[in-house]
Amino acid sequence: MTYLPSSHRYQTMEYRRCGNSGLKLPAFSLGLWHNFGNVNNFENSRNLIRTAFDNGITHFDLANNYGPPPGSAEENFGRILEKDFKSYRDEMIVSSKAGYGMWEGPYGDWGSKKYLVSSLDQSLKRMKLDYVDIFYHHRPDPETPLEETMVALDLIVRQGKALYVGISNYNAVDAEKAIAILKQLGTPCLIHQPKYSMFVRDPENGLLDVLEKEGVGCIPFSPLAQGLLSDKYLNGIPEDSRVAKSGIFLNENHITPEKIATISKLNDLAKQRGQKLAHMALAWLLRDARVTSVLIGSSKPEQIIDSIEALKNTQFTSAELEAINTILSESK
């Protein structure tokens, strides 16, 4: 059956301008880090993309190594685009990245021009696209000159393989340097993708100030700290949770009695606001005008719809923010 997106898809989503650019992103973007590899059910992955688009999520975030196996998330996304979204490509923002290990040998990792250009060529073939809307350098390379990496991003835009470029996992000092180089080259840095949540607040140590000063957007990933910032683990570890299934990035060692106590206090505060904890955690990020969009992940279509509920209350009183800071500081 031919897919027809909801005619109401733009009526409830909030769109925010990305830094000083002409581009607006939805308040929530869908990350394809998990649940889109060859190990996953294709029809479920397809339903996730459809559900997101039906609810105004126009931005889909990938990377060369997403899967597993690496590359398979892009391949499956390309299949979904071909089946369902050929007529809607111009309504979508597709992003990809390179910077982590992708293939054997000295040219399949980090930040050389050789790696970045080759990787994007491969990504475009996997997704059957002529260009991506945003291409990121996924992490800083301590050995490759920053100028080379940024020149590669500039080249990719001039080749027409990406409309915009961004960086990810850069600290404030390196981000400021990268942004300055790109500005000098004439290809402004559109966006930065840092790890940021109530439990990981490193971007507050200067990075957000740099992005605001330079007019660069911000799109946090892992906003729920791999699910910790929800009520999922308050009564033990569910069998279908990420901890139970893989435990690679989040395992039982992270779920200490002290952490559960902190989560419980945050959950109580969320209830006072009339929200779930997950909604409050997402709203807490979106309360900051420097945050353009928040990357959410999902294994079920209903989780996407549920996340969007956070938009109903993104305002915090000073007392609520102080209470959150107190709870978090007590947990250190």
QUIRA-V726841 format. One record per pair of residues at least 12 apart in sequence whose ideal C-beta (glycine too) atoms are under 10 Angstrom apart, sorted by the first residue. I is the first residue (numbers start at 1). GAP is how many residues later the second one is. D is the distance in Angstrom with one decimal. If there is no record, write none. Layout:
BEGIN
i:gap:d
I:GAP:D
I:GAP:D
END
This chain:
BEGIN
i:gap:d
2:81:9.5
2:82:8.4
2:85:9.8
3:43:8.7
3:46:9.6
3:47:6.2
3:50:9.0
3:51:9.5
3:77:9.5
3:80:7.5
3:81:4.1
3:82:7.8
3:84:9.5
3:85:9.2
4:46:10.0
4:50:9.6
4:80:9.5
4:83:9.7
5:45:7.5
5:48:5.4
5:49:5.5
5:50:9.7
5:51:9.9
5:79:8.6
5:80:8.6
5:82:9.4
5:83:6.7
5:86:8.5
6:44:9.3
6:45:9.6
6:47:8.1
6:48:4.1
6:49:7.5
6:50:8.7
7:47:9.6
8:46:8.4
8:47:9.1
8:48:8.7
9:43:9.6
9:44:6.5
9:45:5.5
9:46:6.4
9:47:5.0
9:48:8.6
9:49:8.6
9:79:10.0
9:82:8.9
10:16:9.5
10:45:9.8
10:46:5.6
10:48:8.7
10:81:9.1
11:44:9.9
11:45:7.6
12:43:7.2
12:44:6.2
12:296:7.4
12:299:7.7
12:300:9.8
13:13:5.1
13:14:6.6
13:15:7.6
13:39:10.0
13:42:6.6
13:43:2.6
13:44:6.8
13:45:8.1
13:295:7.3
13:298:7.8
14:12:7.2
14:13:4.3
14:14:8.7
14:42:8.4
14:272:8.3
14:279:9.5
14:294:9.4
14:297:5.8
14:300:8.6
15:12:7.3
15:41:8.0
15:43:8.2
15:44:9.9
15:277:9.5
15:278:8.9
16:201:8.1
16:270:8.6
16:273:8.2
16:275:8.0
16:276:5.0
16:277:6.5
17:198:9.9
17:200:8.0
17:272:9.9
17:275:7.4
18:41:9.8
18:75:9.5
18:116:9.1
18:146:8.3
18:148:9.3
18:172:6.0
18:173:5.7
18:197:9.4
18:198:8.3
18:199:3.6
18:200:8.8
18:201:8.3
18:274:4.8
18:275:7.8
19:147:9.9
19:160:10.0
19:169:8.2
19:170:8.2
19:171:6.6
19:172:6.9
19:173:9.1
19:192:7.2
19:193:8.8
19:195:7.7
19:196:4.5
19:197:4.6
19:198:4.2
19:199:8.2
19:271:9.0
19:273:7.1
20:168:7.8
20:170:9.4
20:194:8.3
20:195:3.2
20:196:7.9
20:197:8.8
21:143:7.1
21:167:7.2
21:168:9.7
21:169:5.5
21:170:8.3
21:194:7.8
21:195:8.8
21:196:7.2
21:271:9.5
22:142:9.9
23:36:9.7
23:70:7.6
23:110:8.1
23:111:8.6
23:140:8.3
23:141:6.8
23:167:6.8
23:168:8.7
23:194:8.1
23:269:9.0
24:34:9.0
24:35:9.8
24:69:9.3
24:193:9.9
24:268:8.5
24:269:9.3
25:32:9.6
25:33:7.6
25:34:5.3
25:68:6.6
25:70:9.8
25:108:9.9
25:109:9.3
25:165:9.7
25:166:8.1
25:192:7.2
25:194:7.2
25:267:5.2
25:268:4.2
25:269:9.8
26:26:8.9
26:29:9.0
26:30:5.8
26:31:5.1
26:32:5.4
26:33:5.8
26:67:8.5
26:266:9.4
26:267:6.0
26:268:9.4
26:282:9.3
26:285:10.0
27:29:8.8
27:30:8.9
27:255:8.9
27:256:9.9
27:258:9.7
27:259:5.9
27:264:8.8
27:265:8.4
27:266:6.0
27:267:6.8
27:280:9.9
27:281:8.2
27:283:8.5
27:284:6.0
27:287:8.4
28:24:8.3
28:27:8.6
28:28:8.5
28:29:5.7
28:31:8.4
28:195:9.4
28:254:7.7
28:258:8.7
28:265:6.6
28:266:5.7
28:267:7.9
28:268:5.3
28:276:8.0
28:279:6.0
28:280:6.1
28:282:8.1
28:283:7.9
29:23:8.7
29:28:6.4
29:29:8.2
29:30:3.8
29:31:7.2
29:32:5.6
29:64:7.8
29:66:8.3
29:164:9.8
29:190:6.4
29:192:9.4
29:263:9.0
29:264:4.7
29:265:7.1
29:266:5.2
29:267:7.3
30:18:7.1
30:19:7.3
30:21:9.0
30:22:4.5
30:23:8.8
30:25:9.9
30:27:5.3
30:28:9.4
30:29:7.1
30:30:5.4
30:31:6.9
30:32:9.8
30:265:7.6
30:266:6.4
30:267:7.7
30:268:7.0
30:274:7.0
30:277:9.5
31:28:9.5
31:29:8.3
31:30:4.7
31:31:8.2
31:32:9.2
31:35:8.7
31:42:9.9
31:64:9.6
31:162:9.5
31:188:9.4
31:190:6.3
31:191:9.0
31:192:9.8
31:263:9.7
31:264:4.3
31:265:6.6
31:266:5.0
31:267:8.6
32:13:8.2
32:16:8.6
32:17:8.6
32:28:6.4
32:29:6.4
32:30:4.9
32:31:8.2
32:34:5.6
32:35:9.7
32:41:4.8
32:42:8.2
32:44:8.4
32:45:6.2
32:63:9.8
32:64:9.5
32:263:9.8
32:265:8.1
32:266:9.8
33:28:8.0
33:29:8.3
33:30:7.4
33:32:9.5
33:33:5.5
33:34:9.4
33:40:7.7
33:188:7.8
33:189:9.0
33:216:9.5
33:262:8.4
33:264:6.0
34:32:8.1
34:33:9.4
34:34:9.6
34:39:8.7
34:192:9.8
34:208:7.7
34:211:9.7
34:212:8.8
34:215:9.5
34:263:5.5
34:264:8.7
34:265:7.1
35:13:6.7
35:31:9.8
35:38:8.6
35:41:9.9
35:262:7.0
35:263:6.9
35:264:4.9
35:265:8.9
35:268:10.0
36:12:7.7
36:13:8.6
36:24:9.6
36:26:8.0
36:30:6.7
36:31:7.9
36:36:7.5
36:37:4.0
36:38:8.5
36:39:9.2
36:40:5.3
36:41:6.3
36:44:8.7
36:261:9.8
37:29:7.1
37:30:3.8
37:31:4.7
37:32:6.7
37:33:8.7
37:34:9.0
37:35:4.5
37:36:5.5
37:37:10.0
37:38:9.1
37:39:7.3
38:29:6.7
38:30:7.2
38:31:6.3
38:33:9.2
38:34:4.2
38:35:8.8
38:37:7.8
38:38:7.2
39:28:7.6
39:29:5.7
39:30:8.1
39:33:8.0
40:27:9.1
40:28:9.2
40:32:8.8
40:33:8.9
40:36:7.9
40:259:8.4
41:258:9.8
42:34:6.2
42:37:7.4
42:38:8.3
42:41:10.0
44:254:9.9
44:255:7.7
44:256:7.7
44:257:8.1
45:28:8.5
45:31:5.7
45:32:8.0
45:34:9.0
45:35:6.8
45:254:9.7
46:30:8.4
46:31:9.7
46:33:8.2
46:34:5.1
46:37:7.3
46:38:7.0
47:33:9.7
47:253:8.7
47:254:5.1
47:257:9.6
48:12:9.8
48:32:9.1
48:249:9.5
48:250:5.7
48:251:8.0
48:252:7.9
48:253:5.9
48:255:8.7
48:256:6.7
49:27:9.5
49:28:7.4
49:31:5.1
49:32:8.4
49:34:9.9
49:35:7.3
49:36:7.7
49:43:9.6
49:252:9.6
49:255:9.7
50:30:8.3
50:34:6.6
50:35:9.0
50:251:7.8
50:254:9.9
51:247:8.2
51:249:9.1
51:250:3.9
51:251:8.1
51:252:9.1
51:253:5.1
51:254:6.7
52:244:8.9
52:246:8.0
52:249:8.4
52:252:5.4
52:253:9.3
52:255:9.8
52:256:9.4
53:31:8.5
53:32:7.4
53:35:7.3
53:38:8.0
53:39:7.5
53:251:10.0
54:247:9.2
54:250:9.2
54:251:9.1
55:246:9.5
55:249:6.6
55:250:6.3
55:252:9.5
55:253:5.8
56:252:7.9
56:255:9.9
57:35:9.5
57:36:9.7
57:236:9.3
57:239:8.5
57:247:7.2
57:250:9.4
57:251:8.0
58:30:9.1
58:33:6.1
58:34:5.5
58:35:5.6
58:36:9.7
58:75:9.7
58:235:9.9
59:33:7.6
59:34:4.1
59:35:8.0
59:36:6.9
59:74:8.1
59:75:8.3
59:160:8.3
59:233:9.7
59:234:6.4
59:236:8.7
60:17:6.8
60:20:9.3
60:21:9.1
60:25:9.6
60:32:6.6
60:33:7.1
60:34:5.6
60:35:7.3
60:36:9.6
60:67:10.0
60:73:9.4
61:32:8.7
61:33:8.4
61:34:4.9
61:35:8.0
61:36:8.2
61:73:8.2
61:75:8.9
61:107:10.0
61:132:7.9
61:158:7.8
61:160:8.0
61:232:9.2
61:234:5.8
61:235:9.8
61:236:9.6
62:12:5.4
62:14:9.9
62:15:6.1
62:16:9.8
62:32:7.3
62:33:6.6
62:34:4.7
62:35:7.4
62:61:7.6
62:64:9.2
62:65:7.7
62:70:8.5
63:32:8.7
63:33:5.9
63:34:4.0
63:35:7.2
63:36:8.1
63:37:7.4
63:39:9.1
63:56:9.4
63:60:8.4
63:73:7.8
63:75:6.1
63:105:8.8
63:130:10.0
64:32:6.5
64:33:6.7
64:34:4.9
64:35:8.6
64:36:7.9
64:37:9.7
64:38:5.0
64:39:9.2
64:44:9.4
64:51:9.7
64:52:9.8
64:54:9.8
64:55:5.0
64:56:8.1
64:58:6.7
64:59:5.4
64:62:8.4
64:74:8.2
65:32:8.5
65:33:8.2
65:34:9.0
65:35:5.2
65:36:7.0
65:37:5.3
65:38:9.6
65:43:9.9
65:44:9.7
65:54:9.2
65:73:8.3
66:30:8.7
66:31:8.8
66:34:9.9
70:30:8.8
70:31:8.2
70:32:5.9
70:33:8.3
70:38:10.0
71:31:7.6
71:32:9.2
71:48:10.0
71:51:7.4
71:52:8.1
71:54:9.9
71:55:5.8
72:54:8.5
73:23:9.6
73:53:8.8
73:54:9.6
74:20:9.6
74:22:6.8
74:48:8.5
74:49:5.5
74:50:9.0
74:51:9.0
74:52:4.0
74:53:5.1
74:54:9.6
74:55:9.3
74:58:10.0
75:48:9.9
75:50:9.3
75:51:4.7
75:52:7.6
75:53:9.2
76:50:9.0
76:51:9.5
77:17:7.9
77:19:9.4
77:49:8.2
77:50:5.9
77:51:9.6
77:52:9.5
78:16:9.8
78:45:9.4
78:46:9.3
78:47:8.6
78:48:5.6
78:49:3.9
78:50:4.6
78:51:7.2
79:47:9.7
79:48:9.1
79:49:8.4
80:47:9.6
81:13:8.1
81:46:6.7
81:47:6.9
81:48:7.5
82:45:9.2
82:46:6.0
86:42:9.9
89:40:8.0
89:41:9.4
89:42:10.0
89:44:9.8
92:41:7.7
93:39:8.9
93:40:4.5
93:41:6.7
93:70:9.0
93:71:9.1
93:200:9.5
94:29:9.7
94:33:7.1
94:35:6.7
94:37:8.6
94:38:5.1
94:39:5.4
94:40:7.7
94:41:9.8
94:68:9.8
94:69:9.9
95:37:6.0
95:38:6.1
95:39:3.7
95:40:7.0
95:41:6.7
95:67:8.8
95:68:10.0
95:69:8.6
95:70:9.9
95:71:7.6
95:95:9.7
95:96:8.6
95:98:8.7
95:124:9.0
95:200:9.9
96:23:8.5
96:24:7.1
96:26:9.9
96:27:4.8
96:28:8.5
96:30:9.1
96:31:7.7
96:33:9.2
96:36:5.2
96:37:9.4
96:38:7.9
96:39:6.1
96:40:7.4
96:42:9.4
96:66:8.6
97:19:9.6
97:22:8.7
97:23:9.3
97:26:8.8
97:35:9.5
97:37:8.8
97:38:7.1
97:39:4.0
97:40:7.2
97:41:4.1
97:42:8.8
97:69:8.4
97:70:9.4
97:71:6.2
97:72:9.7
97:96:8.0
98:12:9.1
98:13:8.4
98:17:6.5
98:18:5.3
98:19:9.1
98:20:8.6
98:21:3.7
98:22:6.6
98:24:8.9
98:25:7.5
98:37:7.8
98:38:7.8
98:39:7.1
98:40:5.9
98:41:9.7
98:54:9.5
99:12:6.1
99:16:8.3
99:17:8.0
99:20:8.6
99:37:7.6
99:38:5.2
99:39:2.8
99:40:4.4
99:41:8.1
99:42:7.3
99:50:8.8
99:68:9.1
99:69:7.2
99:70:7.8
100:19:10.0
100:38:5.6
100:39:6.6
100:69:9.7
102:13:7.9
102:16:9.1
102:17:6.1
102:20:8.0
102:21:9.6
102:36:9.9
103:12:9.2
103:15:8.9
103:16:8.7
103:19:8.6
107:12:9.4
109:30:9.9
109:32:8.6
110:27:9.4
110:28:9.4
110:29:8.1
110:30:9.0
110:31:4.1
110:32:8.4
110:33:7.0
110:34:6.0
110:39:8.6
111:26:5.8
111:27:8.6
111:28:7.9
111:29:7.2
111:30:3.2
111:31:9.2
111:32:8.3
111:33:4.5
111:34:9.0
111:35:8.2
111:37:7.4
111:38:4.1
111:39:9.3
111:41:7.7
111:42:9.7
112:29:7.5
112:31:9.0
112:32:5.2
112:33:9.6
112:36:6.6
112:37:7.6
112:40:7.5
113:31:8.5
113:35:5.6
113:36:7.6
113:37:9.9
113:38:6.6
113:39:4.0
113:40:9.3
113:42:7.1
113:43:9.4
114:30:9.8
114:34:9.6
114:38:8.5
115:22:9.9
115:26:9.0
115:29:8.7
115:34:9.4
115:37:8.3
116:19:8.1
116:20:9.8
116:21:6.8
116:22:9.5
116:25:9.8
116:28:9.6
116:32:9.3
116:33:7.0
116:35:9.7
116:36:4.3
116:37:7.1
116:39:8.6
116:40:7.0
116:49:9.9
117:35:6.1
117:36:9.7
117:38:6.8
117:39:6.5
117:42:8.1
117:44:8.2
119:16:9.3
119:19:9.5
119:33:10.0
120:12:7.3
120:15:5.9
120:32:9.2
120:33:9.7
120:36:5.9
120:39:9.0
120:41:5.5
120:42:7.0
121:35:9.6
121:38:9.7
121:40:7.6
123:12:8.4
123:38:9.2
124:37:6.6
124:38:9.4
129:32:9.3
130:30:7.7
130:31:8.0
131:25:9.4
131:26:9.5
131:28:9.1
131:29:6.0
131:30:5.5
131:31:6.1
131:32:6.5
132:24:9.1
132:29:7.2
132:30:5.1
132:31:7.6
132:32:8.9
132:33:9.8
133:29:7.2
133:30:5.0
133:31:6.4
133:57:9.3
134:28:6.7
134:29:7.2
134:30:4.9
134:31:7.0
134:32:5.6
134:56:6.3
134:57:6.6
134:59:9.3
134:83:9.8
134:85:9.3
135:17:9.7
135:18:6.9
135:21:5.7
135:22:8.0
135:26:7.2
135:27:3.8
135:28:8.7
135:29:7.6
135:30:5.4
135:31:7.5
135:55:9.7
136:17:8.5
136:26:9.3
136:28:9.6
136:29:7.0
136:30:4.5
136:31:6.1
136:32:4.9
136:33:9.3
136:53:9.8
136:54:9.3
136:55:7.8
136:56:8.8
136:57:6.2
136:83:9.7
137:12:5.6
137:13:8.1
137:15:8.0
137:16:6.4
137:28:7.8
137:29:7.8
137:30:5.2
137:31:6.9
137:32:8.9
137:33:8.2
137:41:7.9
137:52:9.9
138:28:9.9
138:29:8.5
138:30:5.2
138:31:6.8
138:55:8.5
139:28:8.8
139:29:6.5
139:30:4.3
139:31:7.8
140:27:8.1
140:28:9.2
140:29:6.8
140:30:5.5
140:31:7.8
140:34:5.3
140:35:9.0
140:37:9.8
140:38:8.3
142:32:9.9
145:36:9.9
146:24:9.5
146:28:7.1
146:31:5.8
146:32:6.0
146:34:9.8
146:35:6.5
147:30:9.3
147:31:9.5
147:34:5.9
147:37:9.6
147:38:9.2
148:33:9.9
149:18:8.9
149:29:7.7
149:32:8.8
149:33:10.0
150:15:8.5
150:17:8.8
150:27:8.8
150:28:5.7
150:29:9.0
150:30:9.1
150:31:4.2
150:32:5.3
150:33:9.7
150:34:8.9
150:35:6.6
150:37:8.3
150:39:8.5
151:30:8.0
151:31:9.3
151:34:6.7
151:36:9.5
152:13:9.3
153:12:4.1
153:13:8.5
153:14:8.3
153:25:8.8
153:28:9.3
153:29:6.7
153:32:8.4
153:34:6.6
153:36:8.3
154:27:8.6
154:28:6.7
154:30:9.5
154:31:4.3
154:32:7.2
154:33:4.3
155:30:9.2
155:32:8.9
156:31:8.7
157:25:9.5
157:28:9.2
157:29:9.1
157:30:4.9
157:31:9.7
157:33:10.0
158:27:9.3
158:28:8.9
158:29:7.5
162:25:9.4
162:28:9.7
163:27:8.7
164:23:8.4
164:24:8.2
164:25:8.6
164:26:3.9
164:27:7.3
164:53:9.6
165:13:9.8
165:17:6.9
165:22:6.2
165:23:8.4
165:24:6.5
165:25:6.4
165:26:8.6
166:12:9.7
166:16:9.6
166:23:6.2
166:24:5.2
166:25:4.0
166:26:6.2
166:27:6.4
166:50:8.1
166:51:7.9
166:52:9.9
166:53:8.2
167:12:8.0
167:15:8.7
167:22:6.3
167:23:9.5
167:24:8.1
167:25:5.5
167:26:7.5
167:27:9.3
167:49:8.8
168:23:8.9
168:24:6.9
168:25:3.9
168:26:7.2
168:27:9.0
168:51:8.9
168:53:7.9
169:23:8.9
169:24:7.4
169:25:6.7
169:26:7.1
169:52:9.2
170:19:9.7
170:22:6.6
170:23:9.2
170:24:7.8
170:37:7.9
170:40:9.5
171:23:8.8
171:31:7.7
171:32:9.1
171:34:8.2
171:35:7.9
171:36:6.6
171:39:9.4
172:20:9.9
172:22:9.8
172:30:9.1
172:31:8.2
172:32:9.9
172:33:6.7
172:34:3.5
172:35:4.3
172:36:8.5
172:37:7.4
172:38:5.1
172:39:8.9
173:33:7.8
173:34:9.2
173:37:8.5
174:33:9.7
174:36:9.9
175:14:8.2
175:17:5.9
175:19:8.7
175:28:9.7
175:31:9.0
175:32:6.1
175:35:5.6
175:36:7.4
175:39:8.5
175:41:8.0
176:30:8.7
176:31:9.0
176:33:9.7
176:34:4.9
176:35:9.3
176:37:8.5
176:38:7.2
176:40:9.8
177:33:10.0
178:14:9.0
178:38:9.8
179:13:8.4
179:31:7.3
179:32:8.3
179:34:9.3
179:35:4.9
179:36:9.1
179:37:6.0
180:34:8.1
182:32:9.8
182:34:9.5
183:31:7.8
183:32:9.7
183:33:9.9
188:26:8.7
188:27:7.9
188:28:7.9
189:22:9.1
189:25:7.4
189:26:9.1
189:27:5.3
189:28:9.0
190:25:9.7
190:26:7.0
190:27:6.2
190:29:9.9
190:102:9.4
191:20:8.7
191:25:6.3
191:26:4.0
191:27:7.0
191:28:5.8
191:101:6.7
191:102:8.6
192:15:7.2
192:16:9.3
192:18:8.5
192:19:5.7
192:22:9.5
192:24:5.8
192:25:7.2
192:26:5.6
192:27:7.5
192:28:9.5
192:100:9.6
193:24:9.3
193:25:7.9
193:26:5.0
193:27:7.5
193:28:5.8
193:100:9.7
193:102:7.3
194:13:6.2
194:14:8.7
194:17:9.0
194:24:6.9
194:25:8.3
194:26:6.1
194:27:7.4
194:28:9.5
195:25:7.1
195:26:5.8
195:27:5.2
195:28:9.2
195:30:9.1
196:12:8.6
196:22:7.8
196:23:9.2
196:24:3.6
196:25:7.6
196:26:7.7
196:27:7.0
196:29:9.9
196:89:6.7
196:92:9.6
196:95:8.1
196:98:8.8
196:99:9.8
197:23:6.9
197:24:9.0
197:25:6.0
197:26:5.1
197:27:6.5
197:28:4.8
197:29:9.1
197:31:8.5
197:32:6.1
197:84:6.6
197:85:9.3
197:87:8.4
197:88:7.2
197:97:9.5
198:25:8.7
198:26:8.9
198:27:7.3
198:30:9.2
198:31:5.8
198:64:9.3
198:65:9.8
198:68:7.2
198:79:9.6
198:82:8.8
198:83:5.6
198:86:6.1
198:87:8.4
198:126:6.9
198:127:9.5
198:129:8.8
198:130:6.2
198:133:10.0
199:23:8.9
199:24:9.9
199:25:9.1
199:26:4.3
199:27:9.4
199:29:6.4
199:30:6.6
199:55:9.7
199:60:8.6
199:63:8.5
199:64:9.4
199:67:9.7
199:82:8.9
199:129:7.6
199:132:8.6
200:20:8.9
200:21:9.9
200:22:7.0
200:23:9.4
200:25:6.6
201:124:9.7
201:127:7.8
203:15:7.3
203:17:7.4
203:82:9.9
203:85:9.7
203:87:9.1
203:88:9.3
204:84:9.4
207:83:9.6
208:80:7.2
208:82:5.1
208:83:8.3
209:81:8.5
211:79:6.0
211:80:9.4
211:81:9.4
212:76:9.5
212:77:8.5
212:78:5.0
216:74:9.2
216:76:9.2
217:73:8.3
217:74:8.4
217:75:3.8
217:76:7.6
218:67:9.2
218:70:8.2
218:71:9.9
218:72:5.5
218:73:5.1
218:74:5.8
218:75:8.4
218:76:9.5
219:66:9.9
219:72:7.5
219:73:5.7
219:74:4.8
219:75:7.0
219:76:5.9
220:62:9.7
220:65:5.6
220:66:9.6
220:68:9.6
220:71:6.4
220:72:9.5
220:73:8.5
220:74:5.6
220:75:6.6
221:73:8.5
221:74:4.5
221:75:9.2
221:76:8.6
222:27:8.5
222:28:9.5
222:73:7.9
222:74:9.9
222:75:8.4
223:55:9.0
223:58:6.4
223:59:5.8
223:61:8.7
223:62:5.5
223:63:9.2
223:68:9.5
223:71:5.0
223:72:6.8
223:73:6.9
223:74:9.3
223:84:9.2
223:87:9.6
224:53:8.8
224:54:5.8
224:57:5.6
224:58:7.3
224:61:9.8
224:70:9.5
224:72:7.9
224:73:8.5
224:83:8.9
225:25:7.9
225:29:8.7
225:34:9.6
225:38:9.5
225:56:8.0
226:15:9.5
226:16:6.0
226:17:8.2
226:22:9.9
226:23:5.8
226:24:3.9
226:25:9.8
226:28:8.0
226:71:8.9
227:14:6.6
227:15:5.8
227:16:7.8
227:23:6.9
227:51:8.4
227:70:9.1
228:14:9.9
228:15:9.4
228:22:7.1
228:26:7.0
228:27:7.4
228:31:6.9
228:32:9.4
228:34:9.2
228:35:6.5
228:38:9.9
228:49:9.6
228:53:9.2
229:33:9.8
229:34:7.2
229:37:7.2
229:38:9.4
229:41:9.6
229:48:6.2
229:49:6.4
229:51:8.3
229:52:3.9
229:53:8.6
229:55:9.0
230:33:8.2
230:36:9.8
230:37:8.6
230:40:9.7
230:46:7.2
230:47:5.5
230:48:4.1
230:49:9.2
230:50:9.9
230:51:7.5
230:52:10.0
231:32:7.9
231:33:9.0
231:35:9.7
231:36:5.6
231:39:8.6
231:40:9.7
231:45:6.6
231:46:5.4
231:47:7.4
232:23:10.0
232:31:9.2
232:45:9.0
232:46:8.3
233:17:9.6
233:19:9.9
233:21:9.3
233:22:5.5
233:26:8.4
233:27:6.8
233:30:6.9
234:26:6.7
234:29:6.4
234:30:6.2
234:33:6.6
234:43:8.7
235:25:9.4
236:19:9.0
236:24:9.6
237:14:9.7
237:15:6.8
237:18:6.8
240:59:8.1
240:60:9.5
241:14:9.7
242:55:9.3
242:57:8.7
243:12:6.8
245:54:9.5
256:75:9.8
258:72:9.5
258:73:6.4
258:74:9.8
259:72:7.1
261:66:9.4
261:69:9.0
261:70:7.6
262:65:6.1
262:66:7.1
262:68:7.5
262:69:4.0
262:70:9.6
263:14:7.1
263:64:9.4
263:68:9.1
264:13:9.2
264:63:9.6
265:58:8.7
265:59:9.3
265:61:9.1
265:62:4.7
265:63:9.4
265:65:8.3
265:66:8.5
266:14:7.2
266:15:7.7
266:18:9.6
266:57:9.2
266:58:7.0
266:61:5.8
266:62:8.2
266:65:9.5
267:13:8.6
268:55:9.8
268:59:9.3
269:51:6.9
269:54:5.8
269:55:6.8
269:58:7.2
270:13:9.2
270:14:9.7
270:50:9.9
270:54:9.8
272:48:8.2
272:51:9.0
273:40:6.4
273:42:9.5
273:43:8.2
273:44:9.3
273:47:6.9
274:38:8.8
274:39:6.9
275:34:8.1
275:35:7.3
275:37:8.1
275:38:6.1
276:30:7.9
276:31:9.9
276:33:7.7
276:34:8.4
278:18:9.5
278:25:9.2
278:28:7.6
278:29:7.2
278:31:9.0
278:32:7.5
279:27:8.1
279:28:7.8
279:29:9.4
279:30:5.6
279:31:4.1
279:32:8.9
279:33:7.9
279:34:7.5
279:35:9.5
280:30:7.6
280:33:8.3
280:34:9.7
280:36:8.8
280:40:8.9
280:44:8.4
281:13:9.6
281:29:8.1
281:43:9.6
282:12:5.8
282:14:7.4
282:25:6.3
282:26:9.1
282:27:9.0
282:28:3.9
282:29:8.5
282:32:8.4
283:26:9.6
283:27:4.7
283:28:7.7
283:29:8.5
283:30:6.0
283:31:4.4
283:32:8.1
283:33:7.5
284:26:9.1
284:30:8.4
284:32:7.0
284:36:9.2
284:37:8.3
284:40:6.9
285:25:9.1
285:29:8.9
286:24:7.1
286:25:7.5
286:28:4.7
286:29:10.0
287:26:9.8
287:27:5.3
287:28:6.9
287:29:5.4
287:33:9.8
287:34:8.3
288:26:9.6
294:13:8.6
294:16:8.5
296:12:8.8
296:14:9.4
END
